Amino acid sequence: LPRRVSGFGTEISFRLGAGTLEEARRIARELAAAAAGCRRHVLFADPDAGEYGCLAEWERREDAEGFATRPAVRAQIAALAERTGKEPRVRLYAMEESKLHS
């Protein structure tokens, strides 16, 4: 299948424990508010396991790389580390689209 890089993603994933979906939604809203310029910001949720991830999609690699260094994002990462006793995982992705139909 033909593929092309269609953007870049910054994922911040964390574990809060079961029954914490509303807290995760609040964190996602705060991260989304700090993601000015991104194409889309989504929350991935497994509420039963208490595992969550936020993905911000960007046009440019530089924006994806710089997202986690923004002051509001650094503050949210620090708050998550204090809350959970562990730094959230921050990852950068190149995003590809597969053309399935003509």
Buried (B, 14 or more C-beta within 10 A) or exposed (E): EEEEEEBBBBBBBBBBEEEBBEBBEEBBEBBBEBBEEBBEBBBEBEBEEBBBBBBBBBEEEEBBEBBBEBEEBEEBBEEBEEBBEEEBEBEBEEBEEEEEEE
